[in-house]
């Protein structure tokens, strides 16, 4: 109303309010509802200072329906970061096989084409009360579907991302340009895998088997398979 009174023009036709966010107890975090009045909140800059990308937080929020209360924790943010990174890596691999400009949203996909089917389901989920978790799932299944031509995948991903705002092909293209597969990068990836393996080992010692299973699942999503042996845990690419 204030904006309409100031401009004399219609402003918004709809106004939505999402459910609140709560913080899980543990890890030094205070549990309960996150709110400015209670002081139990964090800023985006705090996440950035802790090494997260703002898009990790967006990915985290998209993974929950706006009517649902979201439990915020460092573990949830790490899971979102790893899932987004895995998605970007898959898209980067697809981009390497496509000659067209990955940043350009091209013409309509052929009706009934494999990618168009994914795109239709993506749209249907959003039209059903903004079901972003289901829409995001369609995107993740699309990039894993080897039966879909890569050009169609890129086109559909760009359309989906025009709604989600995750800058997926842009980030994937930047990683390709930066030489993601060079030896230095491979060494950094290996160091991160070893760090997670060490964390998993500590979790098992604490009998925190849920965290140990979560780490195994995170690494599997990134294309890393763990194998527990009498000599310790080893890993390999899959």
N, C-alpha and C positions, 0 to 999 in steps of 0.2 A: 504493500500500500504506500509506503513512504517513497519508493522509487517511482511509482506511477504518479503520485502527487507532485514529485519534483520534475518529472519529464512530461507528464500529460499523455503518456503512451502506455499501452498494455505491456505488462512485464512477463510474468510466468503464468501459464495456464494450470500447472500442476506443482505441488510441493510435497516432497517425500521426506520422511525422517527415518533413518536407519536405526536398528537396535543398538544398544550401547555395547561397549567393549569392557571386558573385565580382565584382570591380571591374575594369572595362576600364582598360587603361593609357591615359594621355593626359589632357589637360585638368587636369593637376595631381594626378591620382588615382594612387594606388599600385595596381598590378595584383595579382591573386591572390585567394585565398579571403578572404572577410570573416569575421573571428572576433574575439572579445574577447581571446583569449590572444595573438594576434599584434598587437593594437592597430589592425588594418586594418579599422575599422568606423566607421559613423556612427550617430547616433541620430535618432529621428523629429523631435526638436526642431531638429536641424541642418537638416533639410529644411524645416521650418516657417520657420526663420530665413532660409532662402534663397528664400522666397516660394512654396513648394509647400503645397498642402492635404494633410492626412493621407490624404484619400480619393484623391488622385493616386497615392500609394504603394500603396494597396489595389488601385486599378485596374491599376497596373503589375504587381503580383503575380498578379492574376487572369488576366493575359494569358499566363501561363506555367503549364504543368502542374506539379503539386507534386513529381513525380518528376524533373523536369528542372532542371538547374542554371541559375540566372538570372544574366545578366551585367548588373550595375548600372553606370549611368553617368548623367551629367547629361543627355546627349542622350536616353537612354531615359526619364528622368523627364519631360523636356519633352514628348516624344512622348505619354506617358501623360496628362499634364496637358491637352494640346491635344485629344487624343481624347475624354477625359472631358468637356471643355468643349463640344466639338461635339455629343456625345450629349445633354448637358443642354439645349443650345439647340434641338435637334430636339424634345425632349420638351416644352420650353416652348412651342414653336409648336403642338404638338398640344393642350396644355392650354388654350390660348387658345380652342380650338373646343369644349371640353368644359365643360358646366355643373356636372357632379357634382363633389363634393369630391375633388380628386386624391390626397389623402393617405389616403383610405379604401379598403381592399381589399374590393371588393364580392363578390357571390355568384359561383357557378361560371359560367364562360363557356359558351355553348351548345356542346354537343358537335359537333365537326366544323367549328366556326366558324374563320375564318382565324387569329384570334389563338390559339385553342385548339391549332391545329396547331403553331404556333411554341412554345407553352408545353409541349406534349408532347415536342417534340424537345429543348427546353431541359432537361426533366427526364431524358430518356434519356441525354443527354451527361453529366449529373452522376452518374447511376446507373452509368455506364461509367467507374469509377475516377476520379470527380471531374474530368472533363475540362472545367475552367473556361474555357479558351480557346474551345472550341467552343460552350459555353453562352453566353459573352459575345457570340460572333459571332451567335447566334440573336437575342439582344436587339437588337444593332445593326441587323440586317436587318429586324427587326420594325418599328422606329421609322422606317425608310426606305420601308416598303411602303405606298404610297398606296391600295392596294386594301383595306386593313384599316380598318374603321370606327374613328374616333379613340377612342370610348368603350371599345372592346375593347382597343385598344393600351394605354390607361392602366391598365385592369384587369390585363392580362398583365404590363406593366412592373412594377406594384406586387408581383405575385406573384414575379416573377423577382428583384426587388430585395429581397424578404424573405429571400432566400438570399444574394445578393451583398453586401448591406449598403452600397450606394453612396449611399443617400438621394437617388435621382435625381429623383423627383417633388417632394420637399421642396425640393431645391436649385433646380429649375426654377421652382417656384411662388414662391420667394423672389426670383428674378431678375425674374419678371414684376411682382411687387409693388414692386420697387425701380425699375421703369421702365427695363428694359434697353434699350428702343429710343429713349430720349431722346437729345438731341443730344450731351450730354456723354459718354454711353456710346459713341455712334457715333464721336465723336472719339477716344476711348481705343482703340477697336477699330482705327480707321484708323492710329493711331500704332504699334500693335503690328504691324500688317501691314507698315508701312514699315520697322520695325525688323528684321523677318524678311527682308524683301527686301534690306536692306543687308547682313545676315549672309550671305545667299545669294550676293550679289555678291562678298563677301570670300572665301567658300568657293571660288567659281569661279576667283578670282585665284590661290588656293593650289592649284588643280587638284584640290580635294576635291569631285569631282562627285557622290559619293554623298551628302554632306551637302546639296549644292545640290538634288539630287533629293528628298531627304527633306523639305526645307523646302517645295518645291513641293507635295508630297503632303499635308503638314500643312495648308497653306493651302487646298488643294482640298477637304479633309475639312471645313474650316470654311466652305465655300461661297465661297471666293475663288479666282478664276482668274488666273494670271499670264501675261503676254504679253511676250516680249522683243522690243524694237523698236530701230532704230538710235539712237533718242533715249534709250534706257534701258528698264527694266522697268516696265510699267504693270499695274494690277490692276483687276478688276471683280467684282461679285457675280454668282453663278450660282444 
